[in-house]
Amino acid sequence: MTIALSLAQSRWIALSVTSFGFALFSSLCLGFSLPPDSEPSHSVNVTPNFTTPPVKLPLAHGKAVSFGIKDCKVYRLTDAEGAAPRWSLLFKPAPYFLPQQCVREQLAFDGKYIQIEIGTQALGAGGCCTTYAAYRSQDGENWQVRRATSTEKWQVLDTPK
């Protein structure tokens, strides 16, 4: 027994299957959304599992500021007066309309600057980067940013105080 479909019926079936596939893909994409800006800080006693060891930026008067990086998110060890030091979120990748993964992250002190580089890639895409930024600072408070791998020009980053 064979079932013959008219051209209109086969187009309707193809459209239905395509629509269902798109709806399924869209719902899966929503599951990979970025976390909210208000991420919990981590206690210094429970150091986050960073991708690389934390890096210290030496400051005047023998003090230092520590930085850590994990999943393209950069954390700073802050010392609030009267409170225990805590890891707080400093930088994270810019939002993107598709799911993304961290493919480039570097954290180093070059003797003058703390240098940070983060880059993400859309899932399933090749190369880098969906989002990219490089940051540097001499004091851990005032930052410069370079938003593309193709430029050497650093710009002052306005950070909320």
KOLTI-932097 format. One line per 8 residues: number of its first residue (from 1); their letters; for each residue x, y, z of C-alpha. Coordinates in nm, 4 decimals, always signed. Layout:
NUM = a = X:Y:Z  ...;
end
This chain:
1 = mtialsla = +0.0000:+0.0000:+0.0000  +0.1413:+0.3342:-0.1052  +0.0322:+0.6727:+0.0087  +0.0521:+0.9457:-0.2479  +0.0723:+1.2991:-0.1183  -0.0215:+1.6024:-0.3136  +0.2304:+1.8830:-0.3553  +0.0354:+2.0998:-0.1100;
9 = qsrwials = +0.0335:+1.8221:+0.1522  +0.4073:+1.7585:+0.1221  +0.4810:+2.1311:+0.1546  +0.2602:+2.1488:+0.4642  +0.4451:+1.8540:+0.6205  +0.7846:+2.0076:+0.5389  +0.6772:+2.3406:+0.6869  +0.5468:+2.1698:+1.0018;
17 = vtsfgfal = +0.8682:+1.9712:+1.0531  +1.0803:+2.2825:+0.9950  +0.8702:+2.4885:+1.2374  +0.8912:+2.2171:+1.5025  +1.2688:+2.1952:+1.4596  +1.3073:+2.5718:+1.4884  +1.0889:+2.5801:+1.8017  +1.2907:+2.2965:+1.9581;
25 = fsslclgf = +1.6229:+2.4659:+1.8747  +1.5000:+2.7988:+2.0128  +1.3894:+2.6423:+2.3401  +1.7270:+2.4697:+2.3787  +1.9068:+2.7979:+2.3166  +1.7151:+2.9670:+2.5943  +1.8537:+2.7104:+2.8400  +2.2051:+2.8462:+2.7900;
33 = slppdsep = +2.1327:+3.2039:+2.8917  +2.3930:+3.4109:+3.0734  +2.3653:+3.4274:+3.4527  +2.2392:+3.7528:+3.6060  +2.4810:+4.0322:+3.6941  +2.4408:+3.9678:+4.0648  +2.6561:+3.6607:+4.1066  +2.7406:+3.5592:+4.4600;
41 = shsvnvtp = +3.0856:+3.6519:+4.5816  +3.3079:+3.3761:+4.7094  +3.4770:+3.3794:+5.0476  +3.8566:+3.3853:+5.0491  +3.8412:+3.0637:+5.2545  +3.6655:+2.8965:+4.9600  +3.8734:+3.0137:+4.6651  +3.6877:+2.9599:+4.3365;
49 = nfttppvk = +3.8240:+2.6888:+4.1107  +4.0004:+2.9276:+3.8706  +4.1233:+2.8228:+3.5269  +4.4743:+2.9417:+3.6138  +4.6283:+3.0342:+3.9493  +4.5304:+3.3824:+4.0755  +4.7681:+3.6638:+3.9762  +4.8818:+3.9402:+4.2116;
57 = lplahgka = +4.9239:+4.3008:+4.1023  +5.1785:+4.4702:+4.3297  +5.0726:+4.8146:+4.4531  +5.2485:+5.0948:+4.6382  +5.3317:+5.0473:+5.0065  +5.3898:+4.6737:+4.9646  +5.0225:+4.5868:+4.9105  +4.8851:+4.3742:+4.6278;
65 = vsfgikdc = +4.5509:+4.3029:+4.4597  +4.4716:+3.9492:+4.3442  +4.2778:+3.8552:+4.0307  +4.1376:+3.5211:+3.9140  +3.9671:+3.4015:+3.5963  +3.7174:+3.1238:+3.5229  +3.4824:+3.0747:+3.2272  +3.5816:+3.4159:+3.0858;
73 = kvyrltda = +3.4733:+3.5874:+3.4072  +3.7336:+3.7903:+3.5928  +3.7243:+3.8196:+3.9710  +3.9083:+4.0529:+4.2093  +3.9863:+3.9769:+4.5717  +3.8387:+4.2714:+4.7586  +3.9153:+4.3634:+5.1145  +3.6238:+4.5493:+5.2728;
81 = egaaprws = +3.6963:+4.7276:+5.5989  +3.5897:+4.5144:+5.8925  +3.4832:+4.2240:+5.6683  +3.6604:+3.9167:+5.5407  +3.8124:+3.9474:+5.1920  +3.5817:+3.8210:+4.9169  +3.6091:+3.7421:+4.5467  +3.3873:+3.9793:+4.3499;
89 = llfkpapy = +3.3005:+3.9733:+3.9791  +3.4958:+4.2387:+3.7883  +3.4471:+4.1615:+3.4158  +3.2378:+3.9144:+3.2192  +3.1743:+3.8657:+2.8467  +2.9270:+4.0931:+2.6743  +2.5856:+3.9341:+2.6140  +2.5263:+3.7638:+2.2817;
97 = flpqqcvr = +2.1990:+3.6477:+2.1277  +2.3159:+3.2874:+2.0797  +2.4629:+3.0410:+2.3302  +2.8369:+3.0892:+2.3677  +3.1364:+2.9227:+2.5255  +3.4610:+3.0612:+2.6619  +3.7461:+2.9913:+2.4170  +4.0096:+3.2473:+2.5152;
105 = eqlafdgk = +4.1098:+3.3616:+2.8614  +4.4429:+3.4947:+2.9792  +4.5478:+3.6595:+3.3026  +4.9047:+3.7784:+3.3597  +5.1199:+4.0459:+3.5195  +5.3865:+4.1708:+3.2771  +5.5857:+4.3730:+3.5310  +5.3888:+4.6920:+3.4651;
113 = yiqieigt = +5.0250:+4.5971:+3.3990  +4.7818:+4.3278:+3.5031  +4.6621:+4.2062:+3.1623  +4.3354:+4.0218:+3.1040  +4.2016:+3.8794:+2.7788  +3.8630:+3.7094:+2.7388  +3.6885:+3.5798:+2.4273  +3.3786:+3.3726:+2.3662;
121 = qalgaggc = +3.2524:+3.1836:+2.0639  +2.8988:+3.0964:+1.9565  +2.8357:+2.7261:+2.0129  +2.8920:+2.5336:+1.6931  +3.0914:+2.8158:+1.5314  +3.4614:+2.8045:+1.4588  +3.7363:+3.0484:+1.5430  +3.7222:+3.3312:+1.7916;
129 = cttyaayr = +3.5443:+3.5459:+1.8870  +3.1760:+3.6228:+1.9307  +3.2779:+3.8607:+2.2065  +3.6328:+3.9710:+2.2815  +3.7964:+4.2207:+2.5136  +4.1400:+4.2793:+2.6582  +4.1847:+4.4817:+2.9758  +4.4896:+4.6204:+3.1529;
137 = sqdgenwq = +4.5543:+4.8211:+3.4669  +4.8484:+4.9385:+3.6743  +4.6508:+4.9820:+3.9974  +4.3524:+4.7449:+3.9717  +4.1087:+5.0381:+3.9771  +4.1646:+5.2360:+3.6548  +4.1328:+5.0195:+3.3454  +4.2051:+5.0423:+2.9755;
145 = vrratste = +4.0266:+4.8249:+2.7196  +4.1036:+4.6956:+2.3712  +3.7858:+4.5569:+2.2133  +3.9309:+4.3863:+1.9057  +4.2224:+4.1550:+1.8372  +4.3050:+4.3570:+1.5254  +4.3919:+4.6780:+1.7098  +4.6694:+4.7812:+1.9429;
153 = kwqvldtp = +4.4925:+5.0977:+2.0587  +4.3980:+5.1019:+2.4266  +4.1046:+5.3170:+2.5416  +4.0166:+5.4308:+2.8922  +3.7366:+5.2186:+3.0336  +3.4760:+5.4099:+3.2286  +3.3976:+5.1953:+3.5316  +3.1241:+5.2794:+3.7802;
161 = k = +3.2683:+5.3849:+4.1147;
end
